[in-house]
Amino acid sequence: MEIKAAIAVLGSLAQGTRLETFRLLIRHEPDGMAAGDIAREIDIPQNTMSAHLAVLSRAGLVTAQRQSRSIVYRANIDVLRNLTVFLVNDCCQGRPEICEPLMAELACC
């Protein structure tokens, strides 16, 4: 991942509703959720949710697929993985024991 892409992803998550939305979609993988269901779960108006989903989509964090009359959104796990690798790529300065707790926590995923 390039620095500009990482900044775009992190910037899109640097807002409470969008971060909450992305975490909600992570919990609902692999099925995803319809936009209206996301709005109800987070308790915000659907038009506001659409704007937040558009920001997440532009950053590549969510994908959308039409299913009948609904648009179902899913978290893009590959972008999350790429961001995580980007953030810890230079971790530990050759001393893996420093990063071991982090790796152990990520292993449960």
FIVOGU-336702 format. One line per field, with one value per atom (N, C-alpha, C): residue number from 1; residue in three letters; atom name; z negated, y negated, x negated. Coordinates in nm, 2 decimals. Layout:
resi	(NUM,...) $
resn	(ALA,...) $
name	(CA,...) $
pz	(Z,...) $
py	(Y,...) $
px	(X,...) $
This chain:
resi	(1,1,1,2,2,2,3,3,3,4,4,4,5,5,5,6,6,6,7,7,7,8,8,8,9,9,9,10,10,10,11,11,11,12,12,12,13,13,13,14,14,14,15,15,15,16,16,16,17,17,17,18,18,18,19,19,19,20,20,20,21,21,21,22,22,22,23,23,23,24,24,24,25,25,25,26,26,26,27,27,27,28,28,28,29,29,29,30,30,30,31,31,31,32,32,32,33,33,33,34,34,34,35,35,35,36,36,36,37,37,37,38,38,38,39,39,39,40,40,40,41,41,41,42,42,42,43,43,43,44,44,44,45,45,45,46,46,46,47,47,47,48,48,48,49,49,49,50,50,50,51,51,51,52,52,52,53,53,53,54,54,54,55,55,55,56,56,56,57,57,57,58,58,58,59,59,59,60,60,60,61,61,61,62,62,62,63,63,63,64,64,64,65,65,65,66,66,66,67,67,67,68,68,68,69,69,69,70,70,70,71,71,71,72,72,72,73,73,73,74,74,74,75,75,75,76,76,76,77,77,77,78,78,78,79,79,79,80,80,80,81,81,81,82,82,82,83,83,83,84,84,84,85,85,85,86,86,86,87,87,87,88,88,88,89,89,89,90,90,90,91,91,91,92,92,92,93,93,93,94,94,94,95,95,95,96,96,96,97,97,97,98,98,98,99,99,99,100,100,100,101,101,101,102,102,102,103,103,103,104,104,104,105,105,105,106,106,106,107,107,107,108,108,108,109,109,109) $
resn	(MET,MET,MET,GLU,GLU,GLU,ILE,ILE,ILE,LYS,LYS,LYS,ALA,ALA,ALA,ALA,ALA,ALA,ILE,ILE,ILE,ALA,ALA,ALA,VAL,VAL,VAL,LEU,LEU,LEU,GLY,GLY,GLY,SER,SER,SER,LEU,LEU,LEU,ALA,ALA,ALA,GLN,GLN,GLN,GLY,GLY,GLY,THR,THR,THR,ARG,ARG,ARG,LEU,LEU,LEU,GLU,GLU,GLU,THR,THR,THR,PHE,PHE,PHE,ARG,ARG,ARG,LEU,LEU,LEU,LEU,LEU,LEU,ILE,ILE,ILE,ARG,ARG,ARG,HIS,HIS,HIS,GLU,GLU,GLU,PRO,PRO,PRO,ASP,ASP,ASP,GLY,GLY,GLY,MET,MET,MET,ALA,ALA,ALA,ALA,ALA,ALA,GLY,GLY,GLY,ASP,ASP,ASP,ILE,ILE,ILE,ALA,ALA,ALA,ARG,ARG,ARG,GLU,GLU,GLU,ILE,ILE,ILE,ASP,ASP,ASP,ILE,ILE,ILE,PRO,PRO,PRO,GLN,GLN,GLN,ASN,ASN,ASN,THR,THR,THR,MET,MET,MET,SER,SER,SER,ALA,ALA,ALA,HIS,HIS,HIS,LEU,LEU,LEU,ALA,ALA,ALA,VAL,VAL,VAL,LEU,LEU,LEU,SER,SER,SER,ARG,ARG,ARG,ALA,ALA,ALA,GLY,GLY,GLY,LEU,LEU,LEU,VAL,VAL,VAL,THR,THR,THR,ALA,ALA,ALA,GLN,GLN,GLN,ARG,ARG,ARG,GLN,GLN,GLN,SER,SER,SER,ARG,ARG,ARG,SER,SER,SER,ILE,ILE,ILE,VAL,VAL,VAL,TYR,TYR,TYR,ARG,ARG,ARG,ALA,ALA,ALA,ASN,ASN,ASN,ILE,ILE,ILE,ASP,ASP,ASP,VAL,VAL,VAL,LEU,LEU,LEU,ARG,ARG,ARG,ASN,ASN,ASN,LEU,LEU,LEU,THR,THR,THR,VAL,VAL,VAL,PHE,PHE,PHE,LEU,LEU,LEU,VAL,VAL,VAL,ASN,ASN,ASN,ASP,ASP,ASP,CYS,CYS,CYS,CYS,CYS,CYS,GLN,GLN,GLN,GLY,GLY,GLY,ARG,ARG,ARG,PRO,PRO,PRO,GLU,GLU,GLU,ILE,ILE,ILE,CYS,CYS,CYS,GLU,GLU,GLU,PRO,PRO,PRO,LEU,LEU,LEU,MET,MET,MET,ALA,ALA,ALA,GLU,GLU,GLU,LEU,LEU,LEU,ALA,ALA,ALA,CYS,CYS,CYS,CYS,CYS,CYS) $
name	(N,CA,C,N,CA,C,N,CA,C,N,CA,C,N,CA,C,N,CA,C,N,CA,C,N,CA,C,N,CA,C,N,CA,C,N,CA,C,N,CA,C,N,CA,C,N,CA,C,N,CA,C,N,CA,C,N,CA,C,N,CA,C,N,CA,C,N,CA,C,N,CA,C,N,CA,C,N,CA,C,N,CA,C,N,CA,C,N,CA,C,N,CA,C,N,CA,C,N,CA,C,N,CA,C,N,CA,C,N,CA,C,N,CA,C,N,CA,C,N,CA,C,N,CA,C,N,CA,C,N,CA,C,N,CA,C,N,CA,C,N,CA,C,N,CA,C,N,CA,C,N,CA,C,N,CA,C,N,CA,C,N,CA,C,N,CA,C,N,CA,C,N,CA,C,N,CA,C,N,CA,C,N,CA,C,N,CA,C,N,CA,C,N,CA,C,N,CA,C,N,CA,C,N,CA,C,N,CA,C,N,CA,C,N,CA,C,N,CA,C,N,CA,C,N,CA,C,N,CA,C,N,CA,C,N,CA,C,N,CA,C,N,CA,C,N,CA,C,N,CA,C,N,CA,C,N,CA,C,N,CA,C,N,CA,C,N,CA,C,N,CA,C,N,CA,C,N,CA,C,N,CA,C,N,CA,C,N,CA,C,N,CA,C,N,CA,C,N,CA,C,N,CA,C,N,CA,C,N,CA,C,N,CA,C,N,CA,C,N,CA,C,N,CA,C,N,CA,C,N,CA,C,N,CA,C,N,CA,C,N,CA,C,N,CA,C,N,CA,C,N,CA,C,N,CA,C,N,CA,C,N,CA,C,N,CA,C,N,CA,C,N,CA,C,N,CA,C,N,CA,C) $
pz	(0.00,0.00,0.00,0.08,0.09,-0.02,-0.05,-0.16,-0.13,-0.01,0.02,0.00,0.04,0.02,-0.13,-0.21,-0.35,-0.42,-0.37,-0.43,-0.39,-0.27,-0.23,-0.32,-0.34,-0.42,-0.56,-0.62,-0.76,-0.77,-0.67,-0.68,-0.67,-0.60,-0.59,-0.72,-0.80,-0.92,-1.04,-1.01,-1.12,-1.15,-1.15,-1.18,-1.25,-1.36,-1.44,-1.37,-1.29,-1.23,-1.13,-1.05,-0.95,-1.02,-1.12,-1.19,-1.25,-1.31,-1.36,-1.25,-1.14,-1.02,-0.97,-0.96,-0.91,-1.01,-1.13,-1.23,-1.23,-1.21,-1.20,-1.08,-0.96,-0.84,-0.86,-0.93,-0.96,-1.04,-1.13,-1.21,-1.13,-1.02,-0.93,-0.81,-0.81,-0.70,-0.71,-0.60,-0.46,-0.40,-0.48,-0.42,-0.38,-0.46,-0.44,-0.50,-0.47,-0.52,-0.42,-0.42,-0.33,-0.40,-0.31,-0.36,-0.47,-0.44,-0.54,-0.67,-0.67,-0.80,-0.87,-0.80,-0.86,-0.93,-0.86,-0.91,-1.04,-1.04,-1.15,-1.27,-1.24,-1.35,-1.42,-1.34,-1.39,-1.44,-1.40,-1.43,-1.38,-1.24,-1.17,-1.05,-0.99,-0.87,-0.76,-0.67,-0.56,-0.46,-0.44,-0.35,-0.41,-0.54,-0.60,-0.59,-0.61,-0.60,-0.46,-0.36,-0.22,-0.20,-0.26,-0.24,-0.31,-0.42,-0.49,-0.41,-0.36,-0.28,-0.16,-0.10,0.02,-0.01,-0.13,-0.17,-0.19,-0.26,-0.28,-0.15,-0.06,0.07,0.16,0.16,0.23,0.18,0.05,-0.01,0.01,0.07,0.09,-0.02,-0.13,-0.25,-0.24,-0.16,-0.14,0.00,0.03,0.17,0.16,0.27,0.28,0.39,0.37,0.47,0.46,0.57,0.57,0.56,0.47,0.45,0.45,0.56,0.57,0.56,0.46,0.44,0.35,0.29,0.19,0.24,0.18,0.20,0.08,0.09,-0.02,-0.02,-0.14,-0.16,-0.23,-0.19,-0.26,-0.29,-0.40,-0.43,-0.33,-0.29,-0.20,-0.29,-0.32,-0.41,-0.35,-0.22,-0.16,-0.19,-0.18,-0.21,-0.36,-0.45,-0.59,-0.61,-0.54,-0.56,-0.50,-0.39,-0.33,-0.42,-0.48,-0.57,-0.69,-0.75,-0.87,-0.84,-0.72,-0.68,-0.66,-0.60,-0.58,-0.71,-0.81,-0.94,-1.02,-1.00,-1.09,-1.01,-0.88,-0.79,-0.85,-0.91,-0.96,-1.11,-1.17,-1.31,-1.36,-1.48,-1.56,-1.53,-1.42,-1.39,-1.39,-1.34,-1.34,-1.47,-1.56,-1.69,-1.70,-1.65,-1.64,-1.77,-1.88,-2.01,-2.05,-1.99,-2.02,-1.96,-1.84,-1.77,-1.80,-1.87,-1.90,-1.96,-2.06,-2.12,-2.01,-1.92,-1.82,-1.72,-1.68,-1.59,-1.66,-1.78,-1.85,-1.86,-1.88,-1.87,-1.74,-1.63,-1.50,-1.45,-1.51,-1.47,-1.50,-1.60,-1.63,-1.52,-1.44,-1.33,-1.22) $
py	(0.12,0.00,-0.12,-0.22,-0.35,-0.44,-0.54,-0.63,-0.70,-0.75,-0.82,-0.74,-0.61,-0.52,-0.50,-0.48,-0.46,-0.58,-0.70,-0.83,-0.83,-0.80,-0.80,-0.70,-0.58,-0.48,-0.53,-0.58,-0.62,-0.74,-0.83,-0.95,-0.92,-0.82,-0.78,-0.72,-0.66,-0.60,-0.70,-0.82,-0.92,-1.00,-0.93,-0.99,-0.88,-0.91,-0.81,-0.72,-0.78,-0.70,-0.61,-0.66,-0.57,-0.46,-0.49,-0.38,-0.28,-0.32,-0.23,-0.15,-0.21,-0.14,-0.03,-0.07,0.03,0.15,0.12,0.23,0.32,0.25,0.33,0.42,0.37,0.46,0.57,0.54,0.65,0.76,0.73,0.83,0.91,0.85,0.91,0.98,1.00,1.07,1.22,1.29,1.25,1.20,1.20,1.17,1.02,0.93,0.79,0.75,0.62,0.57,0.47,0.46,0.36,0.22,0.12,-0.01,-0.06,-0.02,-0.06,0.01,0.13,0.21,0.14,0.10,0.04,-0.09,-0.17,-0.30,-0.28,-0.17,-0.14,-0.10,-0.01,0.04,-0.07,-0.17,-0.28,-0.39,-0.39,-0.49,-0.63,-0.63,-0.76,-0.75,-0.87,-0.87,-0.81,-0.75,-0.67,-0.76,-0.88,-0.97,-1.00,-1.02,-1.04,-0.92,-0.80,-0.68,-0.66,-0.70,-0.69,-0.77,-0.89,-0.98,-0.91,-0.85,-0.79,-0.66,-0.59,-0.47,-0.51,-0.62,-0.67,-0.70,-0.76,-0.80,-0.67,-0.57,-0.44,-0.37,-0.38,-0.31,-0.38,-0.51,-0.58,-0.54,-0.51,-0.47,-0.32,-0.25,-0.11,-0.02,-0.07,0.01,0.09,0.05,0.12,0.14,0.25,0.28,0.28,0.26,0.25,0.34,0.41,0.50,0.49,0.47,0.46,0.61,0.62,0.75,0.72,0.74,0.71,0.56,0.51,0.37,0.30,0.38,0.33,0.33,0.24,0.24,0.30,0.41,0.47,0.43,0.39,0.34,0.45,0.46,0.56,0.49,0.52,0.47,0.53,0.46,0.51,0.55,0.67,0.73,0.71,0.72,0.70,0.57,0.46,0.33,0.32,0.38,0.38,0.45,0.57,0.64,0.56,0.50,0.42,0.30,0.24,0.13,0.18,0.29,0.34,0.38,0.44,0.48,0.35,0.25,0.12,0.06,0.06,0.00,0.07,0.20,0.28,0.33,0.29,0.35,0.33,0.22,0.20,0.22,0.29,0.32,0.39,0.36,0.44,0.43,0.37,0.36,0.49,0.59,0.72,0.80,0.75,0.82,0.87,0.98,1.03,1.04,1.06,1.07,0.95,0.83,0.71,0.71,0.76,0.77,0.89,0.99,1.11,1.09,1.01,0.99,0.94,0.85,0.80,0.91,0.99,1.10,1.20,1.23,1.32,1.27,1.14,1.09,1.10,1.07,1.08,1.22,1.32,1.46,1.51,1.45,1.50,1.46,1.36,1.32,1.42) $
px	(-0.09,0.00,-0.09,-0.05,-0.13,-0.08,-0.16,-0.13,0.00,0.02,0.14,0.27,0.26,0.37,0.40,0.29,0.31,0.37,0.33,0.39,0.54,0.57,0.72,0.80,0.74,0.81,0.83,0.72,0.72,0.81,0.80,0.89,1.04,1.07,1.21,1.26,1.17,1.21,1.20,1.15,1.13,1.25,1.36,1.49,1.58,1.64,1.71,1.81,1.90,2.00,1.94,1.84,1.78,1.70,1.63,1.55,1.65,1.76,1.86,1.92,1.95,2.01,1.91,1.78,1.69,1.67,1.67,1.66,1.79,1.90,2.03,2.02,1.97,1.96,1.86,1.75,1.66,1.73,1.81,1.88,1.98,2.03,2.13,2.07,1.94,1.88,1.91,1.93,1.92,2.05,2.16,2.29,2.31,2.25,2.27,2.41,2.44,2.57,2.62,2.75,2.82,2.80,2.79,2.77,2.87,3.00,3.10,3.09,3.04,3.02,2.90,2.80,2.68,2.73,2.81,2.86,2.94,3.03,3.11,3.02,2.93,2.84,2.76,2.72,2.64,2.72,2.85,2.95,2.92,2.90,2.88,2.97,3.01,3.09,3.02,3.11,3.05,2.97,3.01,2.94,2.80,2.79,2.66,2.58,2.64,2.56,2.51,2.59,2.54,2.41,2.41,2.29,2.17,2.19,2.08,2.03,2.12,2.09,2.01,2.05,1.98,1.83,1.81,1.67,1.59,1.65,1.58,1.56,1.65,1.64,1.53,1.52,1.41,1.27,1.26,1.14,1.11,1.21,1.19,1.22,1.27,1.30,1.43,1.52,1.64,1.67,1.74,1.79,1.94,2.00,2.15,2.20,2.31,2.36,2.51,2.58,2.72,2.78,2.87,2.94,3.09,3.16,3.30,3.31,3.39,3.41,3.32,3.23,3.13,2.99,2.91,2.77,2.70,2.63,2.57,2.42,2.38,2.24,2.16,2.04,1.95,1.81,1.75,1.62,1.52,1.42,1.32,1.20,1.20,1.10,0.96,0.94,0.81,0.75,0.83,0.78,0.74,0.82,0.79,0.65,0.64,0.51,0.40,0.41,0.30,0.27,0.36,0.34,0.26,0.30,0.24,0.09,0.07,-0.07,-0.15,-0.09,-0.16,-0.20,-0.11,-0.14,-0.25,-0.25,-0.35,-0.47,-0.48,-0.58,-0.72,-0.75,-0.89,-0.90,-0.80,-0.79,-0.91,-0.95,-1.04,-1.19,-1.23,-1.37,-1.45,-1.39,-1.45,-1.44,-1.36,-1.34,-1.19,-1.16,-1.02,-0.96,-1.03,-0.97,-0.89,-0.93,-0.85,-0.71,-0.70,-0.57,-0.49,-0.55,-0.48,-0.34,-0.32,-0.19,-0.09,-0.13,-0.05,-0.01,-0.10,-0.08,0.02,0.00,0.09,0.23,0.25,0.39,0.45,0.37,0.42,0.45,0.38,0.39,0.53,0.60,0.74,0.83,0.80,0.89,0.89) $
